[in-house]
Amino acid sequence: MERRPSDLRPGRCAACEGGVSALSPEALTQSLAALTDWQVKDAGIERRFRFRNFYESMAFVNAIAWIAAREDHHPDLQVGYDYVLVRFQTHSVGGVTENDILCAQAVDALIA
Ligand SMILES: C[C@H](O)[C@H](O)[C@H]1CNC2=NC(N)=NC(=O)C2=N1
């Protein structure tokens, strides 16, 4: 059957299927260099994005939802009038994996 952009790609979250370990502190520091303004907090990575108004914040949230559904990897989100706080962690390992980094990169690219 013909594939369309709206056919969400199923289950790309290899990290969440187990057998993957959290990045070492050294690998994590190195990976953060490939991201913009992400910080390690409570065994996850976070970035706070600022916007002009609530409409822009929500549009960004919806763009993130598209990425999360395609990657089967879902951030914790905190939304305010002019900001979105994005947090990634791989729950199955209780830490940050390559998958979190890749998703954070995809989120960064939305406003690059
Ligand atoms: C079954 C499913 O793949 C898992 O529950 C996924 C879903 N999305 C997820 N998202 C994030 N951020 N971490 C996870 O460990 C995770 N697990």
Ligand as a Chemical Component Dictionary entry (heavy atoms), coordinates in Angstrom:
data_LIG
# 
_chem_comp.id                   LIG 
_chem_comp.type                 NON-POLYMER 
_chem_comp.pdbx_formal_charge   0 
_chem_comp.three_letter_code    LIG 
# 
loop_
_chem_comp_atom.comp_id 
_chem_comp_atom.atom_id 
_chem_comp_atom.alt_atom_id 
_chem_comp_atom.type_symbol 
_chem_comp_atom.charge 
_chem_comp_atom.model_Cartn_x 
_chem_comp_atom.model_Cartn_y 
_chem_comp_atom.model_Cartn_z 
_chem_comp_atom.pdbx_ordinal 
LIG C1 C1 C 0 6.543  0.646 24.506 1  
LIG C2 C2 C 0 7.138  1.962 24.170 2  
LIG O1 O1 O 0 8.029  1.856 23.084 3  
LIG C3 C3 C 0 7.876  2.540 25.370 4  
LIG O2 O2 O 0 7.024  2.664 26.474 5  
LIG C4 C4 C 0 8.499  3.875 25.049 6  
LIG C5 C5 C 0 7.505  4.942 24.682 7  
LIG N1 N1 N 0 8.115  6.264 24.725 8  
LIG C6 C6 C 0 9.145  6.534 25.509 9  
LIG N2 N2 N 0 9.603  7.774 25.614 10 
LIG C7 C7 C 0 10.613 8.081 26.412 11 
LIG N3 N3 N 0 11.048 9.347 26.485 12 
LIG N4 N4 N 0 11.223 7.151 27.137 13 
LIG C8 C8 C 0 10.870 5.868 27.084 14 
LIG O3 O3 O 0 11.482 5.046 27.761 15 
LIG C9 C9 C 0 9.777  5.506 26.242 16 
LIG N5 N5 N 0 9.345  4.274 26.118 17 
# 
loop_
_chem_comp_bond.comp_id 
_chem_comp_bond.atom_id_1 
_chem_comp_bond.atom_id_2 
_chem_comp_bond.value_order 
_chem_comp_bond.pdbx_ordinal 
LIG C1 C2 SING 1  
LIG C2 O1 SING 2  
LIG C2 C3 SING 3  
LIG C3 O2 SING 4  
LIG C3 C4 SING 5  
LIG C4 C5 SING 6  
LIG C4 N5 SING 7  
LIG C5 N1 SING 8  
LIG N1 C6 SING 9  
LIG C6 N2 DOUB 10 
LIG C6 C9 SING 11 
LIG N2 C7 SING 12 
LIG C7 N3 SING 13 
LIG C7 N4 DOUB 14 
LIG N4 C8 SING 15 
LIG C8 O3 DOUB 16 
LIG C8 C9 SING 17 
LIG C9 N5 DOUB 18 
# 
